[in-house]
Amino acid sequence: MKHLLALAAVLLIAGCSSAPVPDAGNCSVCGKPNADGPEVRLVREGESGPGKQYRCFMCPIMEGLPEGGWTMRAVSGVDGTWVTFRSKDGRVESDPATAVLLAMDVSPGAECLNVHRVFADEDEFRRYLAAHPDLKSSNPKPQKFQDVLGGKSK
């Protein structure tokens, strides 16, 4: 029961749905359809295969990233470029090294994919903001994955 309450609190903070929908095509964290979001996959160190799919890069962070090494692949928010993040010994590196994130707070009921995006570089980030003028008033800044993690990873 404590786990369900904790999950509900995390989902409210993340601005996602109030409870995961038990559907194989839905994200295990937010319960929203994976097909609606950019493809995001997380593979733990030592595992093979396509990895666990999530709706956006924030969902595995909210779930609690695994200790040890992991690799996350995500499709960028404008060009659809694959961006890879690798974690080892608590340090995250990206490929391309220029990759940045849009990681803004989400109000309850808002669409999290509008403010949780991966970009191959700051130019792609700026083009996304230009196409979403409603975000400009919040003055979002591009962030590195390591900075977004802060104290959120396990």
PyMOL CGO cylinders between C-alpha atoms (Angstrom):
from pymol import cmd
from pymol.cgo import CYLINDER

trace = [
    CYLINDER, 0.00, 0.00, 0.00, 2.86, 2.39, 0.81, 0.3, 1, 1, 1, 1, 1, 1,
    CYLINDER, 2.86, 2.39, 0.81, 4.28, 1.79, -2.66, 0.3, 1, 1, 1, 1, 1, 1,
    CYLINDER, 4.28, 1.79, -2.66, 0.98, 2.73, -4.28, 0.3, 1, 1, 1, 1, 1, 1,
    CYLINDER, 0.98, 2.73, -4.28, 0.72, 5.92, -2.24, 0.3, 1, 1, 1, 1, 1, 1,
    CYLINDER, 0.72, 5.92, -2.24, 4.29, 6.85, -3.12, 0.3, 1, 1, 1, 1, 1, 1,
    CYLINDER, 4.29, 6.85, -3.12, 3.63, 6.16, -6.80, 0.3, 1, 1, 1, 1, 1, 1,
    CYLINDER, 3.63, 6.16, -6.80, 0.47, 8.31, -6.72, 0.3, 1, 1, 1, 1, 1, 1,
    CYLINDER, 0.47, 8.31, -6.72, 2.40, 11.19, -5.14, 0.3, 1, 1, 1, 1, 1, 1,
    CYLINDER, 2.40, 11.19, -5.14, 5.17, 10.94, -7.73, 0.3, 1, 1, 1, 1, 1, 1,
    CYLINDER, 5.17, 10.94, -7.73, 2.66, 10.95, -10.56, 0.3, 1, 1, 1, 1, 1, 1,
    CYLINDER, 2.66, 10.95, -10.56, 0.91, 14.04, -9.25, 0.3, 1, 1, 1, 1, 1, 1,
    CYLINDER, 0.91, 14.04, -9.25, 4.22, 15.83, -8.94, 0.3, 1, 1, 1, 1, 1, 1,
    CYLINDER, 4.22, 15.83, -8.94, 5.19, 14.77, -12.44, 0.3, 1, 1, 1, 1, 1, 1,
    CYLINDER, 5.19, 14.77, -12.44, 1.88, 16.02, -13.83, 0.3, 1, 1, 1, 1, 1, 1,
    CYLINDER, 1.88, 16.02, -13.83, 1.02, 12.63, -15.22, 0.3, 1, 1, 1, 1, 1, 1,
    CYLINDER, 1.02, 12.63, -15.22, -2.14, 10.61, -14.83, 0.3, 1, 1, 1, 1, 1, 1,
    CYLINDER, -2.14, 10.61, -14.83, -3.31, 9.68, -11.33, 0.3, 1, 1, 1, 1, 1, 1,
    CYLINDER, -3.31, 9.68, -11.33, -2.74, 5.94, -11.75, 0.3, 1, 1, 1, 1, 1, 1,
    CYLINDER, -2.74, 5.94, -11.75, -1.10, 3.71, -14.34, 0.3, 1, 1, 1, 1, 1, 1,
    CYLINDER, -1.10, 3.71, -14.34, -3.51, 2.02, -16.71, 0.3, 1, 1, 1, 1, 1, 1,
    CYLINDER, -3.51, 2.02, -16.71, -2.84, -1.73, -16.78, 0.3, 1, 1, 1, 1, 1, 1,
    CYLINDER, -2.84, -1.73, -16.78, -2.06, -1.99, -20.49, 0.3, 1, 1, 1, 1, 1, 1,
    CYLINDER, -2.06, -1.99, -20.49, 1.07, -3.48, -22.03, 0.3, 1, 1, 1, 1, 1, 1,
    CYLINDER, 1.07, -3.48, -22.03, 1.33, -0.49, -24.39, 0.3, 1, 1, 1, 1, 1, 1,
    CYLINDER, 1.33, -0.49, -24.39, 1.34, 2.05, -21.57, 0.3, 1, 1, 1, 1, 1, 1,
    CYLINDER, 1.34, 2.05, -21.57, 4.22, 3.50, -19.58, 0.3, 1, 1, 1, 1, 1, 1,
    CYLINDER, 4.22, 3.50, -19.58, 4.67, 1.72, -16.25, 0.3, 1, 1, 1, 1, 1, 1,
    CYLINDER, 4.67, 1.72, -16.25, 5.17, 5.08, -14.50, 0.3, 1, 1, 1, 1, 1, 1,
    CYLINDER, 5.17, 5.08, -14.50, 2.60, 7.53, -15.86, 0.3, 1, 1, 1, 1, 1, 1,
    CYLINDER, 2.60, 7.53, -15.86, 0.16, 5.04, -17.36, 0.3, 1, 1, 1, 1, 1, 1,
    CYLINDER, 0.16, 5.04, -17.36, -0.09, 7.00, -20.60, 0.3, 1, 1, 1, 1, 1, 1,
    CYLINDER, -0.09, 7.00, -20.60, 0.38, 5.29, -23.98, 0.3, 1, 1, 1, 1, 1, 1,
    CYLINDER, 0.38, 5.29, -23.98, 4.03, 4.88, -24.97, 0.3, 1, 1, 1, 1, 1, 1,
    CYLINDER, 4.03, 4.88, -24.97, 3.04, 5.32, -28.59, 0.3, 1, 1, 1, 1, 1, 1,
    CYLINDER, 3.04, 5.32, -28.59, 2.00, 8.93, -27.86, 0.3, 1, 1, 1, 1, 1, 1,
    CYLINDER, 2.00, 8.93, -27.86, 5.49, 9.91, -26.78, 0.3, 1, 1, 1, 1, 1, 1,
    CYLINDER, 5.49, 9.91, -26.78, 8.97, 9.83, -28.25, 0.3, 1, 1, 1, 1, 1, 1,
    CYLINDER, 8.97, 9.83, -28.25, 10.54, 6.41, -27.98, 0.3, 1, 1, 1, 1, 1, 1,
    CYLINDER, 10.54, 6.41, -27.98, 12.56, 6.10, -24.78, 0.3, 1, 1, 1, 1, 1, 1,
    CYLINDER, 12.56, 6.10, -24.78, 14.30, 2.85, -23.79, 0.3, 1, 1, 1, 1, 1, 1,
    CYLINDER, 14.30, 2.85, -23.79, 16.34, 2.03, -20.68, 0.3, 1, 1, 1, 1, 1, 1,
    CYLINDER, 16.34, 2.03, -20.68, 18.72, -0.93, -20.51, 0.3, 1, 1, 1, 1, 1, 1,
    CYLINDER, 18.72, -0.93, -20.51, 20.49, -1.89, -17.28, 0.3, 1, 1, 1, 1, 1, 1,
    CYLINDER, 20.49, -1.89, -17.28, 24.18, -2.71, -17.39, 0.3, 1, 1, 1, 1, 1, 1,
    CYLINDER, 24.18, -2.71, -17.39, 24.69, -6.37, -18.22, 0.3, 1, 1, 1, 1, 1, 1,
    CYLINDER, 24.69, -6.37, -18.22, 21.29, -6.74, -19.92, 0.3, 1, 1, 1, 1, 1, 1,
    CYLINDER, 21.29, -6.74, -19.92, 20.67, -7.00, -23.63, 0.3, 1, 1, 1, 1, 1, 1,
    CYLINDER, 20.67, -7.00, -23.63, 17.69, -6.41, -25.85, 0.3, 1, 1, 1, 1, 1, 1,
    CYLINDER, 17.69, -6.41, -25.85, 15.67, -3.30, -26.53, 0.3, 1, 1, 1, 1, 1, 1,
    CYLINDER, 15.67, -3.30, -26.53, 15.21, -2.44, -22.84, 0.3, 1, 1, 1, 1, 1, 1,
    CYLINDER, 15.21, -2.44, -22.84, 12.19, -1.17, -20.96, 0.3, 1, 1, 1, 1, 1, 1,
    CYLINDER, 12.19, -1.17, -20.96, 10.10, 1.39, -22.82, 0.3, 1, 1, 1, 1, 1, 1,
    CYLINDER, 10.10, 1.39, -22.82, 8.86, 4.64, -21.27, 0.3, 1, 1, 1, 1, 1, 1,
    CYLINDER, 8.86, 4.64, -21.27, 6.76, 7.53, -22.54, 0.3, 1, 1, 1, 1, 1, 1,
    CYLINDER, 6.76, 7.53, -22.54, 9.41, 10.22, -21.92, 0.3, 1, 1, 1, 1, 1, 1,
    CYLINDER, 9.41, 10.22, -21.92, 12.87, 10.56, -20.37, 0.3, 1, 1, 1, 1, 1, 1,
    CYLINDER, 12.87, 10.56, -20.37, 11.41, 11.77, -17.06, 0.3, 1, 1, 1, 1, 1, 1,
    CYLINDER, 11.41, 11.77, -17.06, 9.46, 8.56, -16.35, 0.3, 1, 1, 1, 1, 1, 1,
    CYLINDER, 9.46, 8.56, -16.35, 12.53, 6.37, -15.66, 0.3, 1, 1, 1, 1, 1, 1,
    CYLINDER, 12.53, 6.37, -15.66, 13.92, 9.17, -13.47, 0.3, 1, 1, 1, 1, 1, 1,
    CYLINDER, 13.92, 9.17, -13.47, 10.67, 9.26, -11.49, 0.3, 1, 1, 1, 1, 1, 1,
    CYLINDER, 10.67, 9.26, -11.49, 10.66, 5.46, -11.24, 0.3, 1, 1, 1, 1, 1, 1,
    CYLINDER, 10.66, 5.46, -11.24, 14.19, 5.59, -9.85, 0.3, 1, 1, 1, 1, 1, 1,
    CYLINDER, 14.19, 5.59, -9.85, 17.08, 4.80, -12.13, 0.3, 1, 1, 1, 1, 1, 1,
    CYLINDER, 17.08, 4.80, -12.13, 18.86, 1.53, -11.36, 0.3, 1, 1, 1, 1, 1, 1,
    CYLINDER, 18.86, 1.53, -11.36, 22.06, 1.58, -9.36, 0.3, 1, 1, 1, 1, 1, 1,
    CYLINDER, 22.06, 1.58, -9.36, 25.13, 0.80, -11.35, 0.3, 1, 1, 1, 1, 1, 1,
    CYLINDER, 25.13, 0.80, -11.35, 25.34, 1.41, -15.05, 0.3, 1, 1, 1, 1, 1, 1,
    CYLINDER, 25.34, 1.41, -15.05, 22.51, 1.94, -17.48, 0.3, 1, 1, 1, 1, 1, 1,
    CYLINDER, 22.51, 1.94, -17.48, 21.91, 3.20, -21.00, 0.3, 1, 1, 1, 1, 1, 1,
    CYLINDER, 21.91, 3.20, -21.00, 18.93, 5.28, -22.07, 0.3, 1, 1, 1, 1, 1, 1,
    CYLINDER, 18.93, 5.28, -22.07, 18.12, 5.95, -25.71, 0.3, 1, 1, 1, 1, 1, 1,
    CYLINDER, 18.12, 5.95, -25.71, 15.58, 8.62, -26.62, 0.3, 1, 1, 1, 1, 1, 1,
    CYLINDER, 15.58, 8.62, -26.62, 14.32, 10.20, -29.80, 0.3, 1, 1, 1, 1, 1, 1,
    CYLINDER, 14.32, 10.20, -29.80, 14.96, 13.95, -29.92, 0.3, 1, 1, 1, 1, 1, 1,
    CYLINDER, 14.96, 13.95, -29.92, 12.05, 16.37, -29.78, 0.3, 1, 1, 1, 1, 1, 1,
    CYLINDER, 12.05, 16.37, -29.78, 12.23, 18.00, -33.23, 0.3, 1, 1, 1, 1, 1, 1,
    CYLINDER, 12.23, 18.00, -33.23, 14.48, 16.12, -35.64, 0.3, 1, 1, 1, 1, 1, 1,
    CYLINDER, 14.48, 16.12, -35.64, 13.85, 12.58, -34.34, 0.3, 1, 1, 1, 1, 1, 1,
    CYLINDER, 13.85, 12.58, -34.34, 17.57, 11.98, -33.82, 0.3, 1, 1, 1, 1, 1, 1,
    CYLINDER, 17.57, 11.98, -33.82, 18.57, 9.19, -31.43, 0.3, 1, 1, 1, 1, 1, 1,
    CYLINDER, 18.57, 9.19, -31.43, 20.26, 10.51, -28.31, 0.3, 1, 1, 1, 1, 1, 1,
    CYLINDER, 20.26, 10.51, -28.31, 22.00, 8.08, -25.96, 0.3, 1, 1, 1, 1, 1, 1,
    CYLINDER, 22.00, 8.08, -25.96, 22.74, 8.64, -22.28, 0.3, 1, 1, 1, 1, 1, 1,
    CYLINDER, 22.74, 8.64, -22.28, 25.11, 6.30, -20.45, 0.3, 1, 1, 1, 1, 1, 1,
    CYLINDER, 25.11, 6.30, -20.45, 25.55, 6.20, -16.69, 0.3, 1, 1, 1, 1, 1, 1,
    CYLINDER, 25.55, 6.20, -16.69, 28.45, 4.58, -14.92, 0.3, 1, 1, 1, 1, 1, 1,
    CYLINDER, 28.45, 4.58, -14.92, 29.67, 5.28, -11.40, 0.3, 1, 1, 1, 1, 1, 1,
    CYLINDER, 29.67, 5.28, -11.40, 27.05, 8.01, -10.95, 0.3, 1, 1, 1, 1, 1, 1,
    CYLINDER, 27.05, 8.01, -10.95, 28.19, 10.06, -13.96, 0.3, 1, 1, 1, 1, 1, 1,
    CYLINDER, 28.19, 10.06, -13.96, 26.04, 10.48, -17.08, 0.3, 1, 1, 1, 1, 1, 1,
    CYLINDER, 26.04, 10.48, -17.08, 27.50, 11.09, -20.53, 0.3, 1, 1, 1, 1, 1, 1,
    CYLINDER, 27.50, 11.09, -20.53, 25.54, 11.74, -23.69, 0.3, 1, 1, 1, 1, 1, 1,
    CYLINDER, 25.54, 11.74, -23.69, 25.99, 10.89, -27.34, 0.3, 1, 1, 1, 1, 1, 1,
    CYLINDER, 25.99, 10.89, -27.34, 26.01, 13.32, -28.96, 0.3, 1, 1, 1, 1, 1, 1,
    CYLINDER, 26.01, 13.32, -28.96, 27.91, 15.23, -26.29, 0.3, 1, 1, 1, 1, 1, 1,
    CYLINDER, 27.91, 15.23, -26.29, 25.88, 18.33, -27.20, 0.3, 1, 1, 1, 1, 1, 1,
    CYLINDER, 25.88, 18.33, -27.20, 22.57, 16.77, -26.05, 0.3, 1, 1, 1, 1, 1, 1,
    CYLINDER, 22.57, 16.77, -26.05, 20.35, 18.87, -23.77, 0.3, 1, 1, 1, 1, 1, 1,
    CYLINDER, 20.35, 18.87, -23.77, 16.98, 18.48, -22.08, 0.3, 1, 1, 1, 1, 1, 1,
    CYLINDER, 16.98, 18.48, -22.08, 13.88, 20.53, -21.56, 0.3, 1, 1, 1, 1, 1, 1,
    CYLINDER, 13.88, 20.53, -21.56, 12.86, 19.56, -18.03, 0.3, 1, 1, 1, 1, 1, 1,
    CYLINDER, 12.86, 19.56, -18.03, 10.26, 21.91, -16.64, 0.3, 1, 1, 1, 1, 1, 1,
    CYLINDER, 10.26, 21.91, -16.64, 7.78, 21.39, -13.81, 0.3, 1, 1, 1, 1, 1, 1,
    CYLINDER, 7.78, 21.39, -13.81, 4.39, 20.14, -14.94, 0.3, 1, 1, 1, 1, 1, 1,
    CYLINDER, 4.39, 20.14, -14.94, 1.15, 21.26, -13.42, 0.3, 1, 1, 1, 1, 1, 1,
    CYLINDER, 1.15, 21.26, -13.42, -1.43, 18.53, -12.66, 0.3, 1, 1, 1, 1, 1, 1,
    CYLINDER, -1.43, 18.53, -12.66, -3.44, 17.65, -15.74, 0.3, 1, 1, 1, 1, 1, 1,
    CYLINDER, -3.44, 17.65, -15.74, -0.97, 19.29, -18.13, 0.3, 1, 1, 1, 1, 1, 1,
    CYLINDER, -0.97, 19.29, -18.13, 0.69, 17.34, -20.93, 0.3, 1, 1, 1, 1, 1, 1,
    CYLINDER, 0.69, 17.34, -20.93, 4.12, 16.35, -19.64, 0.3, 1, 1, 1, 1, 1, 1,
    CYLINDER, 4.12, 16.35, -19.64, 5.51, 15.74, -23.14, 0.3, 1, 1, 1, 1, 1, 1,
    CYLINDER, 5.51, 15.74, -23.14, 5.31, 19.47, -23.84, 0.3, 1, 1, 1, 1, 1, 1,
    CYLINDER, 5.31, 19.47, -23.84, 7.95, 20.16, -21.17, 0.3, 1, 1, 1, 1, 1, 1,
    CYLINDER, 7.95, 20.16, -21.17, 9.95, 16.89, -20.96, 0.3, 1, 1, 1, 1, 1, 1,
    CYLINDER, 9.95, 16.89, -20.96, 11.97, 16.61, -24.16, 0.3, 1, 1, 1, 1, 1, 1,
    CYLINDER, 11.97, 16.61, -24.16, 15.41, 15.48, -25.28, 0.3, 1, 1, 1, 1, 1, 1,
    CYLINDER, 15.41, 15.48, -25.28, 17.34, 17.43, -27.95, 0.3, 1, 1, 1, 1, 1, 1,
    CYLINDER, 17.34, 17.43, -27.95, 20.52, 16.61, -29.85, 0.3, 1, 1, 1, 1, 1, 1,
    CYLINDER, 20.52, 16.61, -29.85, 21.83, 20.15, -29.28, 0.3, 1, 1, 1, 1, 1, 1,
    CYLINDER, 21.83, 20.15, -29.28, 20.86, 23.68, -28.24, 0.3, 1, 1, 1, 1, 1, 1,
    CYLINDER, 20.86, 23.68, -28.24, 19.90, 24.62, -31.80, 0.3, 1, 1, 1, 1, 1, 1,
    CYLINDER, 19.90, 24.62, -31.80, 17.20, 21.92, -31.82, 0.3, 1, 1, 1, 1, 1, 1,
    CYLINDER, 17.20, 21.92, -31.82, 16.13, 23.09, -28.33, 0.3, 1, 1, 1, 1, 1, 1,
    CYLINDER, 16.13, 23.09, -28.33, 15.71, 26.68, -29.60, 0.3, 1, 1, 1, 1, 1, 1,
    CYLINDER, 15.71, 26.68, -29.60, 13.73, 25.50, -32.66, 0.3, 1, 1, 1, 1, 1, 1,
    CYLINDER, 13.73, 25.50, -32.66, 11.37, 23.59, -30.34, 0.3, 1, 1, 1, 1, 1, 1,
    CYLINDER, 11.37, 23.59, -30.34, 10.82, 26.71, -28.21, 0.3, 1, 1, 1, 1, 1, 1,
    CYLINDER, 10.82, 26.71, -28.21, 10.19, 28.79, -31.35, 0.3, 1, 1, 1, 1, 1, 1,
    CYLINDER, 10.19, 28.79, -31.35, 7.46, 26.32, -32.32, 0.3, 1, 1, 1, 1, 1, 1,
    CYLINDER, 7.46, 26.32, -32.32, 5.97, 26.47, -28.78, 0.3, 1, 1, 1, 1, 1, 1,
    CYLINDER, 5.97, 26.47, -28.78, 5.72, 30.18, -27.91, 0.3, 1, 1, 1, 1, 1, 1,
    CYLINDER, 5.72, 30.18, -27.91, 3.61, 29.38, -24.83, 0.3, 1, 1, 1, 1, 1, 1,
    CYLINDER, 3.61, 29.38, -24.83, 6.77, 28.02, -23.16, 0.3, 1, 1, 1, 1, 1, 1,
    CYLINDER, 6.77, 28.02, -23.16, 8.83, 31.18, -23.67, 0.3, 1, 1, 1, 1, 1, 1,
    CYLINDER, 8.83, 31.18, -23.67, 7.19, 33.02, -20.78, 0.3, 1, 1, 1, 1, 1, 1,
    CYLINDER, 7.19, 33.02, -20.78, 8.69, 30.41, -18.42, 0.3, 1, 1, 1, 1, 1, 1,
    CYLINDER, 8.69, 30.41, -18.42, 12.15, 31.21, -19.80, 0.3, 1, 1, 1, 1, 1, 1,
    CYLINDER, 12.15, 31.21, -19.80, 13.27, 27.54, -20.02, 0.3, 1, 1, 1, 1, 1, 1,
    CYLINDER, 13.27, 27.54, -20.02, 16.98, 26.79, -20.16, 0.3, 1, 1, 1, 1, 1, 1,
    CYLINDER, 16.98, 26.79, -20.16, 18.61, 23.79, -21.82, 0.3, 1, 1, 1, 1, 1, 1,
    CYLINDER, 18.61, 23.79, -21.82, 19.96, 21.38, -19.20, 0.3, 1, 1, 1, 1, 1, 1,
    CYLINDER, 19.96, 21.38, -19.20, 22.37, 18.46, -19.19, 0.3, 1, 1, 1, 1, 1, 1,
    CYLINDER, 22.37, 18.46, -19.19, 21.03, 15.09, -18.04, 0.3, 1, 1, 1, 1, 1, 1,
    CYLINDER, 21.03, 15.09, -18.04, 23.36, 15.04, -15.03, 0.3, 1, 1, 1, 1, 1, 1,
    CYLINDER, 23.36, 15.04, -15.03, 21.93, 18.39, -13.86, 0.3, 1, 1, 1, 1, 1, 1,
    CYLINDER, 21.93, 18.39, -13.86, 18.34, 17.19, -14.20, 0.3, 1, 1, 1, 1, 1, 1,
    CYLINDER, 18.34, 17.19, -14.20, 19.12, 14.09, -12.18, 0.3, 1, 1, 1, 1, 1, 1,
    CYLINDER, 19.12, 14.09, -12.18, 20.34, 16.06, -9.20, 0.3, 1, 1, 1, 1, 1, 1,
    CYLINDER, 20.34, 16.06, -9.20, 19.29, 13.95, -6.22, 0.3, 1, 1, 1, 1, 1, 1,
    CYLINDER, 19.29, 13.95, -6.22, 16.51, 12.08, -8.04, 0.3, 1, 1, 1, 1, 1, 1,
    CYLINDER, 16.51, 12.08, -8.04, 18.44, 8.94, -9.01, 0.3, 1, 1, 1, 1, 1, 1,
    CYLINDER, 18.44, 8.94, -9.01, 18.86, 6.01, -6.69, 0.3, 1, 1, 1, 1, 1, 1,
]
cmd.load_cgo(trace, "trace")
